[in-house]
Amino acid sequence: MSEQQFGPLRSRASRKPWPECPDVVIYRCAQCARLYQRMGYEEPALELVCCGMPMELLKPNRQEDVSPDIEVDYKIVGGFNQNAVQVFWKTKELADKPEWILLKTFTGSYLKYLTAKKLPPVVFPLADEDAYVYCDNAICKRCVFRCKRGCVVYLYFKSKGLLEIPLDRITDYFVVQEQT
């Protein structure tokens, strides 16, 4: 009998983690584009200033707000031992690509800046509680368990601002089955 292998990134959680990470709040300097990311619900005690000017609070848009100029999709790949979130985008203008992408997970966040030549997808490998999956499918079937519900992808585009994509999509097959 073969022993079950546990990869170093595998979640040891026996149930889906409850999102413990507070909301992501992002400020951007209009002058130098420097970012300030904070987690939490309380307003900062002092006004955030960069380059001698107050930083701009980025308010997230939804996919519906920027369609059809920008299309964003994601895929959850891997299984129990190796899982990741892949983020894809299509834009009408080639120059209008995300400057950075942030993945908010159950326990924190991952931020990646994109180079001028970076093509989709951007891959966020997950570990520990963030790597929890219900099944061992190589590609998520977006079933009713929605293992990554509570996680959110944020993309920043110069032309459209901040875009928020929750990882809670469910396939049409499961929606029809739930309603009957």
N, C-alpha and C positions, 0 to 999 in steps of 0.2 A: 504494500500500500504506500503510495507516495505521500509525502508530507506537504501540506499546503504552504506555498511560498508567500512571504510578506515582503513587499518591496519597501524601501525606506520612505517613500512618499505616501504609502497607503494609510488611509484613515483607520484608526482602531475603534472608532465610535460604533456602537451597536445600533444606534438610531440616528436619524437625521439631526444634526446640530441645530439649535435654535439660534437665529441671528443675534449675536451679541455686540456686533460692531455698530456703533452709532452712525447716523447719517454722515455722509461726506459733504463738507462745505469747502468750496474752492474759491479763492480770490486770485485775481490776475492783475499785474501791473500793466497799464496801457502803454507805458513808455518802453520798458525793456522786456516785457512778456514773462517776467519771473512769476512763478506760482507760489501760492501759500495754501497748503491743504491742511485742514484741521478736521478732527472727528468730534462730533458732539453737537448738542442742541443749544447750548448757551452762546449768546453773542460775546465776542471778545470784549474785555474790559476797556481796551484802548482801540482807537481807530487804527487800522493797518495802513501803513504808509510805505511807499517804495518810490525812489527817484523824486522825492519831495511832493508826491501826489498820493491821495487816498487810493487804495487798491479797489478794484471793481469786483463785486460779488457776482460770480457767474451763476445765473439761474438756468437750470436745465430745461431743454426743449424735449419733446417727444418725437418719435419717428414721423408721426402724422404732420408735425409742424414744418418739417424740412423736405418731405417728399414732394415731387419726384427728383429733386436735385441731388439728394444723397440717399443711398440705400445702405443700411447696415444690417448684417445678420451675424449670427454666432452659431457655433457648433460645440457641443461638449463631447470630447473624444477620450478614448482610453477605457479602462475598466477599473477593477478594484485596485490594482497596483500602480498604474500610471494613468492619471487623468488630467485633462487640461481643458481650457476654454480657448477656442480659436475665434478670432473676431475678423470678419470680412467687411469690406466696404466697396461701393461703386459710386462714382461721382460723375456728373456730366462734364465738368472741367477737370482735366488731369492734374492741374496745379492745386485744385481744391481737395486736398487730402487731409486727414487728421494730423495735427501737430503732435498730439499725445493721446494715449488711451489709458484709462484707469479702470481696474477691475476691483470693485468692492465685494468682499467675500464675507463669510460668517464671522471671521476673526480679525480682519484687517483689510488692507488694500495693496494692490500691486500697480505700479505706474511705469509705463514705458513711453519714451520719447521716440518718435519716428524720424528716421533720416530721410533725406530727399528721395533716395532711390528705393526705399522700403515698399514692397508690394504686399498685398494681403496674402495670407492671414498673419495677424499678430497672435502669438501663442503665449498663454499664461499657464505654466505648469502649476498644479495645485498639490498641496501636501497637508498632512495632519487632518484636522476636522474639515478644512476646506475641500479636501479630496473625497469626502463622503459621497458614495453612489449607492443606489439601491440594488442595481444589477451589474453584471460584468459585460455589458454590450460594448463593443469597440466604438460604436457611434451611438450617442443617445437617441432614443426613439421618441423623446419628448412625451413621455407617458404621464399618467395621472399622478405619479409620485413626485414629479418635478423636484428632483434632488437638489437643484441649485436655486430654488425659489428663495428669494431674500437677497440674492447676489445681484449686482447691477454693473453694467458696463457704461462708462462715461467716455465720450470722445469729444475732443475740442477741435473745431474747424474755425479758421479765421473768418470765413464768410458767414457762417451760421451760428457760431458760438458753441455752447456746451450742449451735447446731445446725450440723453439718458435712455438706456435700453435695459429693462429688467429681464433677468434670466428666468422667466416664468411661463414661456410659451408652451402650449400643449398642441399636439397634432390634431387635425380635424377628425381623424378616426376615433380618438379617445373622447373628443367633445361629443360626437354623435352617440357614442356608446353610453356616456354619462347621462344624456338627456332621456334615453329610452328606459 
